[in-house]
Amino acid sequence: MLKRSVRIELESVINELQVNLENNYKDLAQDALKELHATLEENLATGKMKEKDYNKYKKIADDDYSAKMANYHH
């Protein structure tokens, strides 16, 4: 099971990303997406996250957000 602190951290970044998207803050949304990917990688590398949980959140990041933001450019 995913540790509560890790889940809260991930949900916080996802929430920030969602709010930025809803408010059309594209630069901030891109930054939050990068932060989400970095947080996922860090938690997997340090063993705070199991691969199953990593894959679940990675799918959310890739399918739900990276796809939506593919055409966002400066």
Beta strands, then each sheet from edge to edge (+ up, - down):
end
